[in-house]
Amino acid sequence: MPKSHSTPPGDQPPPVPVGLLLPHSRFPRAPRTGVPHWHGLSPSHLAYLICRYTHVGGVVLDLDAHPVAIAATAYLRRVPAQLITGRHGSRLRILPPDPQHGVRRAELRPGAGVDLILASLPEEAQPFTYDSAAMAMTAWRPLLRPGGFLLVGLTSGPARPGDFSHRTTVIAAARAVGLFYHQHIPAVLVPLPEHEPRTAPELPDEADEDRRLLDGRHLPAFRDLLVFGTTATGEEGTRA
């Protein structure tokens, strides 16, 4: 891992902060129907992240234009944006305010750029490589204002044996375009049982793997979220 000049030779850089999002232990008696999750992340957890990384009046761009992201942005009195791609390049379009959760004109922060970009990788129907990740980061980096953040949700399973992990690939691509690795957030998608027989040690004479799989496959239990910033804190500077 590259080190800055402030890191003494032989010293390990400080670890990246890790935040854990746990699933809700209680559910409302009459849950809202028709509210999709953002790549497995609940609407309330997504709203928490938007609130954590932006201020009132900040511009939030979800590259997938997910309805939950747009609704949460407006509810939190942030400004939802959309990326329009045409023959002459890409441009940002500020979405009209929701009548119920509109942001007053006085709350809009001056200057161009986005405060928070929500993205998912790998992109569908495309092979995921370092080059494809770097190409995406190169396109997203200029959209961020100074002090802005990029939150990437890893939406696929582990990499193929022998390949670098998707998380490592995304981190390397982000650093290559000048972004700083800010935080790793594993988001637990389902309540975890207290005792899980599939994680028990395998006995020497055990040949039946059925108990280790559900319907013949492993079910995803968490989603990796990676947060990158345009501006480094002192701690992040030593990891750059």
Secondary structure as GFF3:
##gff-version 3
##sequence-region A 1 240
A	DSSP	alpha_helix	43	53	.	.	.	ID=ss1
A	DSSP	beta_strand	59	62	.	.	.	ID=ss2
A	DSSP	alpha_helix	67	75	.	.	.	ID=ss3
A	DSSP	beta_strand	79	86	.	.	.	ID=ss4
A	DSSP	beta_strand	89	94	.	.	.	ID=ss5
A	DSSP	three_ten_helix	105	107	.	.	.	ID=ss6
A	DSSP	beta_strand	114	121	.	.	.	ID=ss7
A	DSSP	alpha_helix	130	140	.	.	.	ID=ss8
A	DSSP	three_ten_helix	141	143	.	.	.	ID=ss9
A	DSSP	beta_strand	144	154	.	.	.	ID=ss10
A	DSSP	alpha_helix	166	176	.	.	.	ID=ss11
A	DSSP	beta_strand	180	188	.	.	.	ID=ss12
A	DSSP	three_ten_helix	197	199	.	.	.	ID=ss13
A	DSSP	three_ten_helix	210	212	.	.	.	ID=ss14
A	DSSP	beta_strand	222	229	.	.	.	ID=ss15
A	DSSP	alpha_helix	234	237	.	.	.	ID=ss16
###
